């Protein structure tokens, strides 16, 4: 495969991610399954690859980039784990 072809495929894959990640966020946010954690780790992977611009945050969720778990709470990016929200 030529370098030109690889670059074209890479750009197409980036576009696919950008076009679908918002749907994935809305699907997983608030669920009580493995999905929020798996999604959040994928966002960390995008960041480590220098592709954080592909998921800047969801406007319907105060521009949060990480999904919350319905039972476990909010995602802590530094710990890469959920932290339970305190109930008022």
ABEGO torsion letter per residue (X at the ends): XBAAAAAAAAAAAAAAAAAAAAAAAAAABGBBBAAAAAAAAAAAAAAAAGAAAABAEBAAAGGBABBBBAAAEBBBAAAGBBBBBBBX
